[in-house]
């Protein structure tokens, strides 16, 4: 089954460093917020002038009612460094959701996903 895929010109709602070098950036992205499900990811347009490929980013959180998507990442290279410098109102293109959906028992209110 093919899933809906969206390319959205978004704006940054919030960008915060949650631990040293670890950022969560929240974007206004109503189409992707409605479509993304657990286990999927989005791609962020590159910001560094020598980059041409989008960067895959884990979806950290979604608020469908507000139409926002948050991504989490570790600053490692030129693009993630520039993503970490994004300010409220900055524009960036997101594409997604990509990846396989992960089935969840919807009888719970909260979930914790641990990876290593």
C-alpha positions in Angstrom: 0.0 0.0 0.0 1.4 3.4 -0.9 1.2 6.1 1.7 0.5 9.8 1.3 3.7 11.7 0.9 3.9 15.5 1.4 6.4 18.2 0.7 5.6 21.2 2.8 7.2 24.6 3.1 7.2 25.0 6.9 8.1 27.5 9.5 10.0 26.9 12.8 7.8 27.3 15.8 10.5 26.4 18.4 14.1 25.2 18.4 15.6 24.1 21.7 18.6 22.3 22.9 17.4 19.6 25.2 20.9 18.2 26.1 24.4 19.2 24.9 24.3 18.9 21.1 20.8 17.4 21.1 18.0 19.5 19.6 14.3 19.3 19.1 12.9 21.6 16.4 9.2 22.1 16.0 7.7 23.0 12.7 4.2 24.1 11.5 3.4 21.3 9.1 -0.3 20.4 9.2 -0.3 17.9 6.3 2.6 15.9 7.7 1.3 16.1 11.2 -2.0 14.5 10.1 -0.3 11.8 8.0 2.7 10.7 10.2 2.3 7.6 12.4 4.7 5.9 14.9 7.9 4.6 13.4 8.0 7.0 10.5 10.4 9.9 9.8 10.6 13.1 7.7 13.4 14.6 5.6 14.6 18.1 6.1 16.0 20.2 3.2 19.7 20.8 3.5 20.9 24.2 4.6 24.6 23.9 3.9 25.4 25.3 0.4 27.5 22.2 -0.6 24.7 19.8 0.3 22.1 18.6 -2.2 20.4 15.7 -0.4 17.6 16.0 2.2 18.5 14.8 5.8 16.3 12.0 7.3 15.2 13.0 10.8 13.3 11.1 13.5 9.9 12.4 14.4 10.1 13.3 18.1 6.5 14.4 18.6 3.3 15.4 16.7 0.3 17.6 17.7 -2.3 17.0 15.0 -4.7 19.7 16.5 -2.0 22.4 16.3 -0.6 21.0 13.0 3.0 20.7 14.3 5.7 18.2 13.9 8.9 18.0 16.1 12.1 16.3 15.1 15.0 15.4 17.2 18.6 15.2 16.2 22.2 15.3 17.4 24.5 18.0 16.0 27.2 16.1 14.1 27.9 17.8 10.8 27.4 21.1 8.9 23.7 20.7 8.3 22.7 19.6 11.8 24.8 22.5 13.1 22.8 24.9 10.9 19.5 23.2 11.9 20.5 23.9 15.6 20.8 27.6 14.7 17.2 27.9 13.3 15.1 30.5 14.9 11.3 30.9 15.3 9.8 31.9 12.0 12.7 30.5 9.8 11.5 28.6 6.8 12.5 25.0 5.8 11.0 22.4 3.6 10.0 19.0 5.1 9.1 15.9 3.1 7.3 12.9 4.5 6.3 10.8 6.2 8.6 8.0 5.1 9.2 4.6 6.6 7.1 1.7 7.9 4.4 2.3 10.4 4.8 0.7 13.8 1.6 -0.9 15.2 0.5 0.4 18.6 -2.1 -0.7 21.1 -4.2 2.5 21.2 -5.7 1.7 24.6 -2.7 3.5 26.3 -2.3 7.2 26.6 1.6 7.4 26.5 4.4 5.3 25.0 8.1 5.2 25.4 10.4 4.1 22.6 14.0 3.3 23.5 16.6 2.7 20.9 20.3 2.1 20.9 
